[in-house]
Each structure stands twice: as C-alpha cells, then as structure tokens.
Amino acid sequence: MTVYGDGSDIADLVIDVVDGRLSVSVRDGGRNGRPWTPGVGLSSMCERAAEVGGALQVSHRGSGSCVGALLPIA
C-alpha cells in the first residue's frame, strides 16, 4: 500500500440505528494534502447504497476522511 503524506494507522468505526435505519461510518485521521477523486470503489459503494434506498456520504478534510452510509433496515 502506498501512503501519500501523513497517513493514519487508526480508524473509528461507528454502527448505530438512527430513525429505523442502519448508520455506518468510518473515520480516520489520515492527511495527504490532495483532493479526493472518486474511483471505482467509492462510486460502487454509492451505487449499492442507492440500490437499496440508502445514501453514502464521503468527506475529506485536512484532518482526515469519513465515509458514512445510512441504509434501510429490511
């Protein structure tokens, strides 16, 4: 694996139920100084979340990154 800049070797995973939906988020403290360009992985996760009626949010800041999904519970 190639890490650019200041990577993170720790990630926080939070799984919860919010308003009857499954909430999953992964946050890390890695900083690489480059803007994110969604690739196949992020695009596929967005598509899969939408297919089941959910949503995916991705944020990238100088202090780290977060990928979160809100999915219906069948």
N, C-alpha and C positions, 0 to 999 in steps of 0.2 A: 504494500500500500504506500502511495506517495502522499505525504502531508506537506502542504504549502503553508509557510508562515507558522503561526502558533496554533498547533492542533490541540485537541483535548483528548485525554485518556479517560474521562469520566462523563457519563451521560445520566440524566434523570429521566426515568420512565414513570408516567402517572396514568393510571387506568381508573376510571370512575364512571358512574352512571349519572347523567345530567338530564333532567326533564324526560326520563324514559328512554334516553339514547346513550349509547356507549361512547365515552370520550377517552381517547388515547393520545398522549403527547410524549414526544421525546425531545429533550432539550440538552444541548451541550455548550461548552464554553470555548469551542474552537474558533480561532480567528485567522482568516487567511488574507484579508485585505482585498479580495477580488469579489465582484458581484457574482451571484449565482446565475447560472444558465440552466433552466430545467432541461434535463435529458430524458432518456427513456425511463429511468426508474421513477422520477417524480411525476412524469406525465402518466405513466401506467398506474401509479397509486391514485392520482386524481381521477382517472377514468374509472377505476374499480370502485372508488368511494361513490362516485356519481351513479354508477350502475345499480347500486343497492339503495339509492336515495339519500346518500350521505354527502359529506363535504370534507375536503382536505385543505388545510391552511399551512403555508410554509413561510417562515420569516427568517431573515438572515441579517444580523446586525454586527457591529464591530465587537460585541461582547459574546457572540455565539449564534447558534441556529436553533430553530424549533420546527418540528413537523408535528402537526396535530390533526386528528381525524375525529369527526362526530358522525356516528353511524347509527342507523335504526336498529333496535333490538327486535328480532322476529319472535 
